[in-house]
Amino acid sequence: MAAAGLLVLMPLAALLVIAAEGDAEIWPHLIANVLPASTVDTLALLLGIAVLAGSMGITTAWLVTAHRFPGRNILVWLLPLPLAVPTYITAYIYVELFDSAGLVQMALRDLVGWKSRSEYWFPQIRSLPGCILVMSAVLYPYIYIAARAMFLTQSASMMEVARTLGASRLKLFRIIALPLARPALAVGLSLALLEALNDIGASEYLGVRTLTVSVYTTWLNRGSLAGAAQIACVMLAFVVGLILIERYGRRNRRYALSPKRHRIVQPVPLTGARAWVASALCATPVLLGFVLPTGFLLRETLRGGLFDQFDADFMAHFMTTIGLSVAATAAVLMLAILLVSAARIAKTSMTKGALFVAGLGYAVPGTVLALGLMTPLVGIDNAIGTLWRTLTGERIGLVLMGAAGGIVIAYVIRFLSIATGSLSAGLDRVSPSLEDAARTLGSSRREMVWRIQIPLMRPALASAALLIFVDCIKELPATLLLRPLNTETLSTLVYTYASRGRFEDGSLAALVIVLVGLVPVIQLVRSAEARPRVEDAPAT
């Protein structure tokens, strides 16, 4: 238990040490030339995403939950699908489509007869507003899923009382549905903003100099590890701020339904122009976040004959991606089972503390995590090398950093909270009487975990494994910074093509990432939509 907590805290402690040991002259340079612009861009990006992605997620969740309109049944399944598309891939595609040399502007020039860019105005996709649009189109499902889950569980009785008192549908949403969903919205919004803060590919490609991009460029392009660590410490302040905002949004907010009588809100049919407006409002995010990127990737793959890329090199990159993801997923699940089972059996402050610390990893951006892991991993490699040389007289070289072990460790730290949260939620639904009965019959703790808890956690284990596996495949910042030389995954392969101005050549790799990511998203939607609806039950 303590080892799991130390695993998460290790990179953060190392980061603080690197920052403290850095040259004191770096801080004045950072404060004067780097931090002001990066901080302003980061704040503006997060604020813009909070407004746009929040509006998309809340509006669409309410419309598909409270109303019936053309295409609603299909849109319920399509709205979460942008989760399968990484932000950096969407950014690369939008540049290919909407930049001055992109397909849309070229078609406009051919259609209207414009000769140069100076003859007309077109929104710049390589800009802060463009970055906000791109990220919002991909990240809004975090808010949508949280909001829809809350809207589905709200009692119809409260709505009917409000309607009886003369409240309109809009007022019902504003004064009842939205305030009751506030705790879930705080969680969904914080997850979306943490993902935006973690991003490096989209913001860098669209010309937005966020703190994440500054860490990357300061470390690799300017060779200043201490300067990068100091910027990363500023990023940690942003992470803490987002967590505090999320906790503030959920403060003292609890909502429980009566177990005796529970009717959910039944969708009200919309007619005429309102129905088609609702359809358009719900279809637009799907078009921007999923249909457009996936359609472009499929078009480029077919048009360029990129299926011929399925050669030995591509398969090696694919197998590297799968191998790292499988190894990390297995390690995360084993560690999560240990943590959750120990916290369930031995309800001590240490087990609760370890479970809480394990959940902090997801809040740490991949760039910061990679930076913090560098020194500890190199130190461990040196210790292993010294021991091996003492025992055998031979050099062993790098073990973790040289064999992609550092990437797996970064994945484990970053995605451990997904598994612990899923398994805890699954195990909380199990009556403690089963475990009490096992203890009465003389079962040891190991037998209780192996024969009772793990079988009961299988559905949660399966869903957690899918989510972690796909998140590992999509993860770019930590992979980009910790990969050994001459090692490529699908995400770094796409990044390499895009950085060379040849993103279309990486369409096949990007398409594979999206298709693999669809599996857990579809499973998530299926589970949510299959939730039993509790209708009127006789009072007892």
MARTI-517556 format. One record per residue (C-alpha): residue number from 1; residue in three letters; y, z, x. Coordinates in nm, 2 decimals. Example, Ala and Ser with C-alpha at 12.3 -4.5 7.8 and 13.67 -1.06 7.14 Angstrom:
BEGIN
NODE  seq  type      py      pz      px
NODE    1   ALA   -0.45    0.78    1.23
NODE    2   SER   -0.11    0.71    1.37
***
This chain:
BEGIN
NODE  seq  type      py      pz      px
NODE    1   MET    0.00    0.00    0.00
NODE    2   ALA    0.24    0.10    0.27
NODE    3   ALA    0.15   -0.22    0.47
NODE    4   ALA    0.25   -0.44    0.17
NODE    5   GLY    0.59   -0.27    0.15
NODE    6   LEU    0.64   -0.30    0.53
NODE    7   LEU    0.54   -0.67    0.51
NODE    8   VAL    0.84   -0.74    0.27
NODE    9   LEU    1.08   -0.51    0.46
NODE   10   MET    0.99   -0.64    0.80
NODE   11   PRO    1.20   -0.96    0.80
NODE   12   LEU    1.50   -0.79    0.64
NODE   13   ALA    1.50   -0.52    0.91
NODE   14   ALA    1.46   -0.78    1.18
NODE   15   LEU    1.75   -0.98    1.03
NODE   16   LEU    1.98   -0.67    1.05
NODE   17   VAL    1.88   -0.61    1.41
NODE   18   ILE    1.95   -0.97    1.51
NODE   19   ALA    2.29   -0.96    1.34
NODE   20   ALA    2.38   -0.63    1.50
NODE   21   GLU    2.28   -0.74    1.85
NODE   22   GLY    2.48   -1.06    1.83
NODE   23   ASP    2.79   -1.13    2.02
NODE   24   ALA    3.08   -0.95    1.86
NODE   25   GLU    3.30   -1.26    1.91
NODE   26   ILE    3.09   -1.45    1.66
NODE   27   TRP    3.23   -1.26    1.37
NODE   28   PRO    3.59   -1.37    1.41
NODE   29   HIS    3.48   -1.73    1.43
NODE   30   LEU    3.26   -1.69    1.12
NODE   31   ILE    3.53   -1.52    0.92
NODE   32   ALA    3.79   -1.77    1.02
NODE   33   ASN    3.60   -2.10    1.00
NODE   34   VAL    3.26   -2.06    0.81
NODE   35   LEU    3.25   -1.78    0.56
NODE   36   PRO    3.56   -1.85    0.35
NODE   37   ALA    3.46   -2.21    0.26
NODE   38   SER    3.09   -2.12    0.23
NODE   39   THR    3.15   -1.82    0.01
NODE   40   VAL    3.39   -2.00   -0.22
NODE   41   ASP    3.14   -2.29   -0.26
NODE   42   THR    2.85   -2.05   -0.32
NODE   43   LEU    3.04   -1.85   -0.58
NODE   44   ALA    3.17   -2.17   -0.75
NODE   45   LEU    2.82   -2.32   -0.75
NODE   46   LEU    2.66   -2.00   -0.90
NODE   47   LEU    2.93   -1.97   -1.16
NODE   48   GLY    2.90   -2.33   -1.26
NODE   49   ILE    2.52   -2.31   -1.29
NODE   50   ALA    2.55   -1.99   -1.49
NODE   51   VAL    2.78   -2.16   -1.75
NODE   52   LEU    2.61   -2.50   -1.77
NODE   53   ALA    2.24   -2.40   -1.73
NODE   54   GLY    2.30   -2.10   -1.95
NODE   55   SER    2.46   -2.32   -2.22
NODE   56   MET    2.17   -2.57   -2.20
NODE   57   GLY    1.90   -2.31   -2.21
NODE   58   ILE    2.04   -2.09   -2.49
NODE   59   THR    2.15   -2.38   -2.71
NODE   60   THR    1.82   -2.57   -2.69
NODE   61   ALA    1.61   -2.25   -2.74
NODE   62   TRP    1.80   -2.16   -3.05
NODE   63   LEU    1.80   -2.51   -3.20
NODE   64   VAL    1.42   -2.56   -3.16
NODE   65   THR    1.35   -2.20   -3.28
NODE   66   ALA    1.59   -2.18   -3.58
NODE   67   HIS    1.60   -2.54   -3.71
NODE   68   ARG    1.39   -2.84   -3.78
NODE   69   PHE    1.52   -3.19   -3.69
NODE   70   PRO    1.38   -3.52   -3.57
NODE   71   GLY    1.17   -3.49   -3.25
NODE   72   ARG    1.17   -3.11   -3.26
NODE   73   ASN    0.79   -3.07   -3.22
NODE   74   ILE    0.78   -3.29   -2.91
NODE   75   LEU    1.10   -3.14   -2.76
NODE   76   VAL    0.95   -2.79   -2.77
NODE   77   TRP    0.69   -2.92   -2.52
NODE   78   LEU    0.93   -3.13   -2.31
NODE   79   LEU    1.22   -2.89   -2.26
NODE   80   PRO    1.04   -2.67   -2.00
NODE   81   LEU    0.91   -2.97   -1.79
NODE   82   PRO    1.21   -2.99   -1.55
NODE   83   LEU    1.06   -2.68   -1.39
NODE   84   ALA    0.81   -2.91   -1.23
NODE   85   VAL    1.08   -3.11   -1.05
NODE   86   PRO    1.23   -2.94   -0.73
NODE   87   THR    1.61   -2.94   -0.71
NODE   88   TYR    1.62   -3.13   -0.38
NODE   89   ILE    1.41   -3.41   -0.53
NODE   90   THR    1.65   -3.44   -0.83
NODE   91   ALA    1.95   -3.44   -0.59
NODE   92   TYR    1.80   -3.73   -0.39
NODE   93   ILE    1.73   -3.93   -0.70
NODE   94   TYR    2.08   -3.88   -0.85
NODE   95   VAL    2.24   -4.00   -0.53
NODE   96   GLU    2.01   -4.31   -0.54
NODE   97   LEU    2.12   -4.37   -0.90
NODE   98   PHE    2.48   -4.27   -0.93
NODE   99   ASP    2.63   -4.29   -0.58
NODE  100   SER    2.87   -4.58   -0.50
NODE  101   ALA    2.58   -4.78   -0.36
NODE  102   GLY    2.35   -4.66   -0.64
NODE  103   LEU    2.18   -4.86   -0.91
NODE  104   VAL    2.42   -4.75   -1.19
NODE  105   GLN    2.75   -4.84   -1.01
NODE  106   MET    2.60   -5.16   -0.88
NODE  107   ALA    2.50   -5.26   -1.23
NODE  108   LEU    2.85   -5.18   -1.36
NODE  109   ARG    3.01   -5.39   -1.09
NODE  110   ASP    2.79   -5.68   -1.17
NODE  111   LEU    2.84   -5.64   -1.55
NODE  112   VAL    3.22   -5.60   -1.54
NODE  113   GLY    3.30   -5.80   -1.23
NODE  114   TRP    3.46   -5.53   -1.02
NODE  115   LYS    3.47   -5.62   -0.66
NODE  116   SER    3.53   -5.28   -0.49
NODE  117   ARG    3.52   -4.91   -0.56
NODE  118   SER    3.90   -4.89   -0.57
NODE  119   GLU    3.91   -5.10   -0.89
NODE  120   TYR    3.75   -4.83   -1.11
NODE  121   TRP    3.68   -4.46   -1.14
NODE  122   PHE    3.33   -4.31   -1.14
NODE  123   PRO    3.24   -3.94   -1.11
NODE  124   GLN    3.13   -3.85   -0.75
NODE  125   ILE    2.78   -3.72   -0.75
NODE  126   ARG    2.82   -3.59   -0.39
NODE  127   SER    3.05   -3.31   -0.49
NODE  128   LEU    3.04   -2.95   -0.62
NODE  129   PRO    3.05   -3.06   -0.99
NODE  130   GLY    2.77   -3.31   -0.91
NODE  131   CYS    2.56   -3.03   -0.75
NODE  132   ILE    2.62   -2.80   -1.05
NODE  133   LEU    2.50   -3.08   -1.29
NODE  134   VAL    2.19   -3.16   -1.08
NODE  135   MET    2.08   -2.79   -1.04
NODE  136   SER    2.16   -2.70   -1.40
NODE  137   ALA    1.94   -2.99   -1.52
NODE  138   VAL    1.64   -2.85   -1.33
NODE  139   LEU    1.70   -2.47   -1.36
NODE  140   TYR    1.80   -2.44   -1.73
NODE  141   PRO    1.43   -2.39   -1.83
NODE  142   TYR    1.44   -2.04   -1.68
NODE  143   ILE    1.70   -1.94   -1.94
NODE  144   TYR    1.53   -2.16   -2.21
NODE  145   ILE    1.19   -1.99   -2.18
NODE  146   ALA    1.33   -1.64   -2.18
NODE  147   ALA    1.56   -1.71   -2.47
NODE  148   ARG    1.30   -1.89   -2.68
NODE  149   ALA    1.05   -1.60   -2.63
NODE  150   MET    1.31   -1.35   -2.76
NODE  151   PHE    1.42   -1.57   -3.05
NODE  152   LEU    1.06   -1.62   -3.16
NODE  153   THR    1.01   -1.24   -3.18
NODE  154   GLN    1.32   -1.16   -3.37
NODE  155   SER    1.27   -1.03   -3.73
NODE  156   ALA    1.36   -1.25   -4.02
NODE  157   SER    1.46   -0.94   -4.22
NODE  158   MET    1.78   -0.89   -4.01
NODE  159   MET    1.88   -1.25   -4.05
NODE  160   GLU    1.82   -1.24   -4.43
NODE  161   VAL    2.04   -0.93   -4.46
NODE  162   ALA    2.32   -1.10   -4.26
NODE  163   ARG    2.29   -1.41   -4.48
NODE  164   THR    2.31   -1.20   -4.79
NODE  165   LEU    2.63   -1.05   -4.66
NODE  166   GLY    2.78   -1.40   -4.62
NODE  167   ALA    2.72   -1.48   -4.25
NODE  168   SER    2.69   -1.84   -4.15
NODE  169   ARG    2.41   -1.97   -3.93
NODE  170   LEU    2.65   -1.99   -3.63
NODE  171   LYS    2.76   -1.63   -3.69
NODE  172   LEU    2.40   -1.52   -3.72
NODE  173   PHE    2.34   -1.67   -3.37
NODE  174   ARG    2.66   -1.52   -3.22
NODE  175   ILE    2.64   -1.16   -3.36
NODE  176   ILE    2.27   -1.10   -3.40
NODE  177   ALA    2.03   -1.34   -3.22
NODE  178   LEU    2.23   -1.37   -2.90
NODE  179   PRO    2.30   -0.99   -2.84
NODE  180   LEU    1.93   -0.91   -2.92
NODE  181   ALA    1.82   -1.16   -2.66
NODE  182   ARG    2.06   -1.04   -2.39
NODE  183   PRO    1.80   -0.85   -2.18
NODE  184   ALA    1.58   -1.15   -2.15
NODE  185   LEU    1.87   -1.38   -2.09
NODE  186   ALA    1.98   -1.16   -1.80
NODE  187   VAL    1.64   -1.20   -1.64
NODE  188   GLY    1.62   -1.58   -1.69
NODE  189   LEU    1.98   -1.63   -1.57
NODE  190   SER    1.92   -1.42   -1.26
NODE  191   LEU    1.60   -1.62   -1.17
NODE  192   ALA    1.79   -1.95   -1.21
NODE  193   LEU    2.08   -1.82   -0.98
NODE  194   LEU    1.84   -1.69   -0.72
NODE  195   GLU    1.67   -2.03   -0.71
NODE  196   ALA    2.01   -2.19   -0.67
NODE  197   LEU    2.09   -1.96   -0.39
NODE  198   ASN    1.75   -2.04   -0.22
NODE  199   ASP    1.82   -2.41   -0.23
NODE  200   ILE    1.90   -2.60    0.08
NODE  201   GLY    1.80   -2.96    0.02
NODE  202   ALA    2.01   -3.04   -0.28
NODE  203   SER    2.33   -2.86   -0.18
NODE  204   GLU    2.32   -3.00    0.18
NODE  205   TYR    2.25   -3.36    0.05
NODE  206   LEU    2.53   -3.34   -0.21
NODE  207   GLY    2.79   -3.22    0.04
NODE  208   VAL    2.82   -2.86   -0.08
NODE  209   ARG    2.85   -2.62    0.21
NODE  210   THR    2.68   -2.31    0.06
NODE  211   LEU    2.59   -2.00    0.26
NODE  212   THR    2.23   -2.12    0.28
NODE  213   VAL    2.34   -2.45    0.43
NODE  214   SER    2.56   -2.26    0.68
NODE  215   VAL    2.27   -2.04    0.79
NODE  216   TYR    2.06   -2.36    0.85
NODE  217   THR    2.33   -2.55    1.04
NODE  218   THR    2.45   -2.25    1.24
NODE  219   TRP    2.09   -2.17    1.35
NODE  220   LEU    1.95   -2.52    1.43
NODE  221   ASN    2.25   -2.74    1.49
NODE  222   ARG    2.47   -2.49    1.68
NODE  223   GLY    2.19   -2.29    1.83
NODE  224   SER    2.33   -1.95    1.73
NODE  225   LEU    2.06   -1.73    1.59
NODE  226   ALA    2.29   -1.43    1.58
NODE  227   GLY    2.55   -1.62    1.39
NODE  228   ALA    2.30   -1.74    1.14
NODE  229   ALA    2.17   -1.38    1.10
NODE  230   GLN    2.52   -1.26    1.03
NODE  231   ILE    2.57   -1.53    0.76
NODE  232   ALA    2.23   -1.44    0.62
NODE  233   CYS    2.35   -1.07    0.58
NODE  234   VAL    2.63   -1.20    0.37
NODE  235   MET    2.38   -1.39    0.16
NODE  236   LEU    2.18   -1.07    0.11
NODE  237   ALA    2.50   -0.92   -0.04
NODE  238   PHE    2.49   -1.20   -0.30
NODE  239   VAL    2.13   -1.13   -0.37
NODE  240   VAL    2.20   -0.76   -0.43
NODE  241   GLY    2.49   -0.86   -0.65
NODE  242   LEU    2.27   -1.08   -0.86
NODE  243   ILE    2.01   -0.81   -0.90
NODE  244   LEU    2.28   -0.56   -1.00
NODE  245   ILE    2.42   -0.81   -1.26
NODE  246   GLU    2.07   -0.86   -1.40
NODE  247   ARG    2.01   -0.48   -1.43
NODE  248   TYR    2.36   -0.44   -1.58
NODE  249   GLY    2.27   -0.71   -1.84
NODE  250   ARG    1.96   -0.51   -1.94
NODE  251   ARG    2.11   -0.16   -1.92
NODE  252   ASN    2.02    0.06   -2.22
NODE  253   ARG    1.91   -0.24   -2.42
NODE  254   ARG    1.58   -0.20   -2.60
NODE  255   TYR    1.46   -0.38   -2.91
NODE  256   ALA    1.14   -0.29   -3.09
NODE  257   LEU    0.99   -0.44   -3.41
NODE  258   SER    0.83   -0.24   -3.68
NODE  259   PRO    0.45   -0.26   -3.65
NODE  260   LYS    0.41   -0.24   -4.02
NODE  261   ARG    0.62   -0.54   -4.13
NODE  262   HIS    0.72   -0.83   -3.90
NODE  263   ARG    0.83   -1.17   -4.01
NODE  264   ILE    0.97   -1.41   -3.76
NODE  265   VAL    1.26   -1.64   -3.83
NODE  266   GLN    1.15   -1.96   -4.01
NODE  267   PRO    1.31   -2.29   -3.89
NODE  268   VAL    1.57   -2.42   -4.14
NODE  269   PRO    1.57   -2.80   -4.18
NODE  270   LEU    1.88   -2.99   -4.07
NODE  271   THR    1.98   -3.31   -4.24
NODE  272   GLY    2.22   -3.60   -4.18
NODE  273   ALA    2.44   -3.61   -3.88
NODE  274   ARG    2.36   -3.24   -3.79
NODE  275   ALA    2.00   -3.32   -3.74
NODE  276   TRP    2.06   -3.61   -3.51
NODE  277   VAL    2.32   -3.41   -3.31
NODE  278   ALA    2.06   -3.13   -3.26
NODE  279   SER    1.81   -3.39   -3.15
NODE  280   ALA    2.06   -3.53   -2.90
NODE  281   LEU    2.16   -3.19   -2.77
NODE  282   CYS    1.79   -3.10   -2.70
NODE  283   ALA    1.69   -3.44   -2.56
NODE  284   THR    1.98   -3.46   -2.31
NODE  285   PRO    1.86   -3.19   -2.08
NODE  286   VAL    1.50   -3.33   -2.08
NODE  287   LEU    1.64   -3.67   -2.00
NODE  288   LEU    1.86   -3.54   -1.71
NODE  289   GLY    1.61   -3.30   -1.57
NODE  290   PHE    1.27   -3.47   -1.62
NODE  291   VAL    1.26   -3.82   -1.76
NODE  292   LEU    1.52   -3.97   -1.53
NODE  293   PRO    1.38   -3.82   -1.20
NODE  294   THR    1.01   -3.88   -1.29
NODE  295   GLY    1.09   -4.24   -1.42
NODE  296   PHE    1.28   -4.32   -1.10
NODE  297   LEU    1.00   -4.19   -0.88
NODE  298   LEU    0.74   -4.39   -1.07
NODE  299   ARG    0.95   -4.70   -1.06
NODE  300   GLU    1.01   -4.68   -0.68
NODE  301   THR    0.65   -4.60   -0.62
NODE  302   LEU    0.53   -4.91   -0.81
NODE  303   ARG    0.81   -5.14   -0.71
NODE  304   GLY    0.77   -5.06   -0.34
NODE  305   GLY    0.39   -5.07   -0.34
NODE  306   LEU    0.40   -4.71   -0.20
NODE  307   PHE    0.04   -4.64   -0.32
NODE  308   ASP   -0.05   -4.81    0.01
NODE  309   GLN    0.09   -4.50    0.18
NODE  310   PHE   -0.24   -4.32    0.09
NODE  311   ASP   -0.34   -4.36    0.45
NODE  312   ALA   -0.48   -4.11    0.70
NODE  313   ASP   -0.13   -3.97    0.79
NODE  314   PHE   -0.03   -3.92    0.43
NODE  315   MET   -0.36   -3.75    0.35
NODE  316   ALA   -0.31   -3.53    0.66
NODE  317   HIS    0.03   -3.42    0.52
NODE  318   PHE   -0.12   -3.37    0.17
NODE  319   MET   -0.41   -3.16    0.31
NODE  320   THR   -0.17   -2.95    0.51
NODE  321   THR    0.03   -2.89    0.20
NODE  322   ILE   -0.28   -2.80    0.00
NODE  323   GLY   -0.43   -2.59    0.28
NODE  324   LEU   -0.11   -2.38    0.32
NODE  325   SER   -0.07   -2.34   -0.05
NODE  326   VAL   -0.43   -2.23   -0.11
NODE  327   ALA   -0.43   -1.99    0.18
NODE  328   ALA   -0.10   -1.83    0.06
NODE  329   THR   -0.22   -1.82   -0.30
NODE  330   ALA   -0.54   -1.65   -0.21
NODE  331   ALA   -0.36   -1.39    0.02
NODE  332   VAL   -0.10   -1.32   -0.25
NODE  333   LEU   -0.37   -1.26   -0.52
NODE  334   MET   -0.58   -1.03   -0.30
NODE  335   LEU   -0.27   -0.83   -0.20
NODE  336   ALA   -0.15   -0.82   -0.57
NODE  337   ILE   -0.48   -0.70   -0.69
NODE  338   LEU   -0.47   -0.42   -0.44
NODE  339   LEU   -0.12   -0.32   -0.53
NODE  340   VAL   -0.16   -0.33   -0.90
NODE  341   SER   -0.50   -0.16   -0.91
NODE  342   ALA   -0.38    0.12   -0.68
NODE  343   ALA   -0.06    0.17   -0.89
NODE  344   ARG   -0.28    0.18   -1.20
NODE  345   ILE   -0.53    0.43   -1.07
NODE  346   ALA   -0.32    0.65   -0.85
NODE  347   LYS    0.02    0.68   -1.03
NODE  348   THR    0.21    0.83   -0.73
NODE  349   SER    0.56    0.77   -0.61
NODE  350   MET    0.42    0.58   -0.31
NODE  351   THR    0.23    0.33   -0.52
NODE  352   LYS    0.52    0.28   -0.75
NODE  353   GLY    0.75    0.24   -0.45
NODE  354   ALA    0.52   -0.01   -0.28
NODE  355   LEU    0.50   -0.21   -0.61
NODE  356   PHE    0.88   -0.21   -0.64
NODE  357   VAL    0.93   -0.32   -0.28
NODE  358   ALA    0.68   -0.60   -0.32
NODE  359   GLY    0.89   -0.74   -0.60
NODE  360   LEU    1.19   -0.78   -0.37
NODE  361   GLY    1.05   -1.07   -0.18
NODE  362   TYR    1.13   -1.33   -0.45
NODE  363   ALA    1.49   -1.23   -0.44
NODE  364   VAL    1.53   -1.32   -0.07
NODE  365   PRO    1.62   -1.68   -0.01
NODE  366   GLY    1.37   -1.88    0.19
NODE  367   THR    1.62   -1.95    0.47
NODE  368   VAL    1.70   -1.58    0.51
NODE  369   LEU    1.33   -1.50    0.50
NODE  370   ALA    1.25   -1.75    0.77
NODE  371   LEU    1.53   -1.63    0.99
NODE  372   GLY    1.41   -1.26    0.95
NODE  373   LEU    1.05   -1.35    1.03
NODE  374   MET    1.11   -1.53    1.35
NODE  375   THR    1.15   -1.23    1.58
NODE  376   PRO    0.86   -1.02    1.44
NODE  377   LEU    0.62   -1.31    1.44
NODE  378   VAL    0.71   -1.41    1.80
NODE  379   GLY    0.67   -1.05    1.90
NODE  380   ILE    0.32   -1.03    1.73
NODE  381   ASP    0.22   -1.36    1.90
NODE  382   ASN    0.33   -1.22    2.24
NODE  383   ALA    0.13   -0.90    2.18
NODE  384   ILE   -0.18   -1.10    2.08
NODE  385   GLY   -0.13   -1.33    2.39
NODE  386   THR   -0.10   -1.03    2.62
NODE  387   LEU   -0.41   -0.87    2.48
NODE  388   TRP   -0.61   -1.19    2.50
NODE  389   ARG   -0.51   -1.25    2.86
NODE  390   THR   -0.61   -0.90    2.95
NODE  391   LEU   -0.95   -0.94    2.79
NODE  392   THR   -1.04   -1.29    2.89
NODE  393   GLY   -0.79   -1.39    3.17
NODE  394   GLU   -0.69   -1.70    2.96
NODE  395   ARG   -0.37   -1.80    2.78
NODE  396   ILE   -0.40   -1.83    2.40
NODE  397   GLY   -0.05   -1.95    2.31
NODE  398   LEU    0.12   -1.90    1.98
NODE  399   VAL   -0.12   -1.78    1.70
NODE  400   LEU    0.10   -1.73    1.40
NODE  401   MET    0.40   -1.96    1.47
NODE  402   GLY    0.19   -2.22    1.64
NODE  403   ALA   -0.07   -2.25    1.37
NODE  404   ALA    0.15   -2.24    1.06
NODE  405   GLY    0.06   -1.87    1.00
NODE  406   GLY    0.43   -1.79    0.98
NODE  407   ILE    0.46   -2.03    0.68
NODE  408   VAL    0.17   -1.86    0.50
NODE  409   ILE    0.33   -1.51    0.56
NODE  410   ALA    0.66   -1.63    0.43
NODE  411   TYR    0.50   -1.77    0.12
NODE  412   VAL    0.31   -1.44    0.07
NODE  413   ILE    0.63   -1.23    0.10
NODE  414   ARG    0.83   -1.46   -0.13
NODE  415   PHE    0.58   -1.51   -0.41
NODE  416   LEU    0.41   -1.17   -0.41
NODE  417   SER    0.63   -1.06   -0.70
NODE  418   ILE    0.50   -1.34   -0.92
NODE  419   ALA    0.15   -1.21   -0.89
NODE  420   THR    0.23   -0.84   -0.92
NODE  421   GLY    0.44   -0.90   -1.23
NODE  422   SER    0.18   -1.12   -1.40
NODE  423   LEU   -0.11   -0.88   -1.32
NODE  424   SER    0.08   -0.57   -1.42
NODE  425   ALA    0.17   -0.73   -1.75
NODE  426   GLY   -0.19   -0.83   -1.81
NODE  427   LEU   -0.33   -0.49   -1.72
NODE  428   ASP   -0.07   -0.31   -1.93
NODE  429   ARG   -0.23   -0.46   -2.24
NODE  430   VAL   -0.56   -0.29   -2.16
NODE  431   SER   -0.62    0.05   -2.31
NODE  432   PRO   -0.65    0.33   -2.06
NODE  433   SER   -0.95    0.46   -2.25
NODE  434   LEU   -1.17    0.19   -2.09
NODE  435   GLU   -1.09    0.33   -1.74
NODE  436   ASP   -1.13    0.69   -1.87
NODE  437   ALA   -1.47    0.60   -2.00
NODE  438   ALA   -1.57    0.45   -1.66
NODE  439   ARG   -1.46    0.76   -1.48
NODE  440   THR   -1.66    0.98   -1.72
NODE  441   LEU   -1.97    0.77   -1.64
NODE  442   GLY   -1.92    0.83   -1.27
NODE  443   SER   -1.77    0.50   -1.15
NODE  444   SER   -1.59    0.51   -0.82
NODE  445   ARG   -1.24    0.36   -0.78
NODE  446   ARG   -1.39    0.05   -0.61
NODE  447   GLU   -1.64    0.00   -0.89
NODE  448   MET   -1.36    0.04   -1.15
NODE  449   VAL   -1.15   -0.22   -0.99
NODE  450   TRP   -1.43   -0.47   -0.93
NODE  451   ARG   -1.62   -0.43   -1.26
NODE  452   ILE   -1.34   -0.35   -1.51
NODE  453   GLN   -0.99   -0.43   -1.39
NODE  454   ILE   -1.05   -0.77   -1.22
NODE  455   PRO   -1.25   -0.91   -1.51
NODE  456   LEU   -0.98   -0.80   -1.75
NODE  457   MET   -0.71   -0.95   -1.53
NODE  458   ARG   -0.87   -1.30   -1.51
NODE  459   PRO   -0.64   -1.48   -1.75
NODE  460   ALA   -0.33   -1.33   -1.57
NODE  461   LEU   -0.49   -1.42   -1.23
NODE  462   ALA   -0.54   -1.78   -1.34
NODE  463   SER   -0.18   -1.82   -1.46
NODE  464   ALA   -0.04   -1.64   -1.15
NODE  465   ALA   -0.25   -1.86   -0.92
NODE  466   LEU   -0.12   -2.18   -1.08
NODE  467   LEU    0.24   -2.07   -1.05
NODE  468   ILE    0.22   -1.95   -0.69
NODE  469   PHE    0.03   -2.26   -0.58
NODE  470   VAL    0.29   -2.49   -0.72
NODE  471   ASP    0.58   -2.28   -0.59
NODE  472   CYS    0.42   -2.30   -0.24
NODE  473   ILE    0.40   -2.68   -0.27
NODE  474   LYS    0.77   -2.71   -0.37
NODE  475   GLU    0.91   -2.45   -0.12
NODE  476   LEU    1.14   -2.63    0.13
NODE  477   PRO    1.37   -2.39    0.32
NODE  478   ALA    1.10   -2.15    0.46
NODE  479   THR    0.87   -2.44    0.53
NODE  480   LEU    1.14   -2.65    0.70
NODE  481   LEU    1.24   -2.36    0.94
NODE  482   LEU    0.90   -2.21    1.02
NODE  483   ARG    0.67   -2.52    1.05
NODE  484   PRO    0.52   -2.59    1.39
NODE  485   LEU    0.61   -2.91    1.58
NODE  486   ASN    0.46   -3.23    1.44
NODE  487   THR    0.36   -3.05    1.12
NODE  488   GLU    0.47   -3.20    0.78
NODE  489   THR    0.41   -3.09    0.42
NODE  490   LEU    0.50   -3.30    0.12
NODE  491   SER    0.83   -3.12    0.08
NODE  492   THR    0.94   -3.16    0.44
NODE  493   LEU    0.82   -3.52    0.43
NODE  494   VAL    1.05   -3.59    0.14
NODE  495   TYR    1.33   -3.41    0.31
NODE  496   THR    1.28   -3.61    0.63
NODE  497   TYR    1.30   -3.95    0.44
NODE  498   ALA    1.61   -3.83    0.26
NODE  499   SER    1.79   -3.71    0.57
NODE  500   ARG    1.73   -4.06    0.72
NODE  501   GLY    1.88   -4.23    0.42
NODE  502   ARG    1.54   -4.37    0.31
NODE  503   PHE    1.45   -4.14    0.02
NODE  504   GLU    1.29   -4.43   -0.17
NODE  505   ASP    1.02   -4.44    0.09
NODE  506   GLY    0.93   -4.08    0.01
NODE  507   SER    0.90   -4.15   -0.36
NODE  508   LEU    0.52   -4.12   -0.35
NODE  509   ALA    0.53   -3.77   -0.19
NODE  510   ALA    0.79   -3.66   -0.44
NODE  511   LEU    0.59   -3.79   -0.73
NODE  512   VAL    0.28   -3.60   -0.62
NODE  513   ILE    0.49   -3.28   -0.60
NODE  514   VAL    0.61   -3.33   -0.95
NODE  515   LEU    0.27   -3.42   -1.10
NODE  516   VAL    0.11   -3.12   -0.94
NODE  517   GLY    0.39   -2.90   -1.07
NODE  518   LEU    0.34   -3.02   -1.43
NODE  519   VAL    0.00   -2.84   -1.46
NODE  520   PRO    0.13   -2.48   -1.46
NODE  521   VAL    0.44   -2.57   -1.67
NODE  522   ILE    0.22   -2.73   -1.94
NODE  523   GLN   -0.01   -2.43   -1.93
NODE  524   LEU    0.29   -2.20   -1.97
NODE  525   VAL    0.42   -2.39   -2.27
NODE  526   ARG    0.07   -2.39   -2.42
NODE  527   SER    0.04   -2.02   -2.39
NODE  528   ALA    0.38   -1.95   -2.53
NODE  529   GLU    0.34   -2.19   -2.83
NODE  530   ALA   -0.01   -2.06   -2.90
NODE  531   ARG    0.12   -1.70   -2.95
NODE  532   PRO    0.00   -1.57   -3.28
NODE  533   ARG    0.27   -1.55   -3.54
NODE  534   VAL    0.26   -1.22   -3.73
NODE  535   GLU    0.35   -1.27   -4.09
NODE  536   ASP    0.41   -1.01   -4.36
NODE  537   ALA    0.15   -0.73   -4.35
NODE  538   PRO    0.10   -0.48   -4.62
NODE  539   ALA    0.25   -0.14   -4.54
NODE  540   THR    0.01    0.13   -4.47
***
